[in-house]
Each structure stands twice: as C-alpha cells, then as structure tokens.
Amino acid sequence: MLILARKIGESIKIGDNISIEIISVAGNTVKIGIEAPKEVGILRKELYDLVKNENIGASAINLGDLSELKKLNNSTYIDKDRK
C-alpha cells in the first residue's frame, strides 16, 4: 500500500487519466474529488463489497435446482409440428 500525505487542494495522479484531489478536512472526515473517464467505475469500498457479495450469492449453484433441471431435460418432449 502506498501512503501519501496531501494538503487541501493537492492532488494525486493515478496513471494518465485519474486524478484525486483533497477538497476539505473536517475532524476525521476527508472529502475528495475524483476525476476519471466515464468508463472507470468508482464506488465506495463498502458498496463495492456489498455488490460483490450479492453477485457471488446470486451465482451460487443450488444442487436441488440442478436436479430439477436434469428432470426437465430427461422428460419426454412432444413437438406437435414435427412428424
């Protein structure tokens, strides 16, 4: 982890396209401004972690669901239009 000290109005560059500026400091709260291309997603870490965990949960395989799909796949399908 890189740790830098910055004062209000000072910035940090990440690559050529991302700039982070210290806007204000009040007590233990720091406000930052981020300039980045629109295609770069920017989320607070706690929101990113929530979305990541939801996606992991949504993609989990339920073995009961698989057995139901197998039953459907093995069932006889009659196509009335086919001769």
C-alpha positions in Angstrom: 0.0 0.0 0.0 1.3 3.4 -0.9 0.7 6.1 1.8 0.9 9.7 0.9 0.3 12.9 2.8 -1.6 15.6 1.0 -3.0 19.0 2.0 -6.3 20.6 0.9 -6.1 21.5 -2.8 -3.3 19.0 -3.5 -3.8 16.0 -5.9 -2.7 12.5 -6.6 -2.5 11.2 -10.1 -3.2 7.5 -11.0 -2.0 6.8 -14.5 -2.7 9.4 -17.1 -6.5 9.6 -16.7 -7.3 9.6 -13.0 -6.8 12.5 -10.5 -7.8 12.6 -6.9 -7.9 15.9 -5.1 -8.2 16.7 -1.4 -11.2 19.0 -1.1 -11.6 19.5 2.6 -10.7 18.0 6.0 -13.1 18.3 9.0 -12.3 16.3 12.1 -11.8 12.7 10.9 -13.6 13.2 7.6 -11.8 13.9 4.4 -13.7 15.0 1.3 -12.0 14.0 -2.0 -12.8 14.8 -5.6 -12.1 12.2 -8.3 -11.7 12.9 -12.0 -11.7 9.8 -14.1 -13.1 8.7 -17.5 -16.7 7.7 -17.5 -15.8 4.0 -18.3 -14.0 3.8 -15.0 -16.3 2.6 -12.2 -16.0 4.4 -8.9 -17.7 3.0 -5.8 -17.2 3.3 -2.1 -15.5 0.1 -0.9 -18.4 -0.9 1.4 -20.8 -0.6 -1.6 -18.4 -2.5 -3.9 -18.1 -5.3 -1.3 -21.9 -5.4 -1.0 -22.4 -5.7 -4.8 -19.6 -8.3 -5.0 -21.1 -10.5 -2.2 -24.6 -10.2 -3.8 -23.2 -11.3 -7.2 -21.4 -14.3 -5.5 -24.6 -15.3 -3.8 -26.7 -14.9 -6.9 -24.3 -17.2 -8.9 -24.2 -19.9 -6.3 -25.3 -23.3 -7.6 -28.2 -24.9 -5.7 -27.9 -28.7 -6.2 -31.7 -29.0 -5.8 -32.2 -26.7 -8.8 -29.7 -28.8 -10.8 -31.7 -32.0 -10.2 -34.9 -30.3 -11.2 -33.2 -29.1 -14.5 -32.0 -32.6 -15.1 -35.5 -34.0 -14.7 -36.8 -31.4 -17.2 -34.0 -32.3 -19.6 -34.8 -36.0 -19.3 -38.6 -35.6 -19.7 -40.3 -36.5 -23.0 -40.9 -33.5 -25.2 -43.5 -33.9 -27.9 -43.4 -31.4 -30.7 -46.8 -31.3 -32.4 -45.4 -29.7 -35.5 -42.8 -32.4 -36.0 -43.6 -35.6 -37.9 
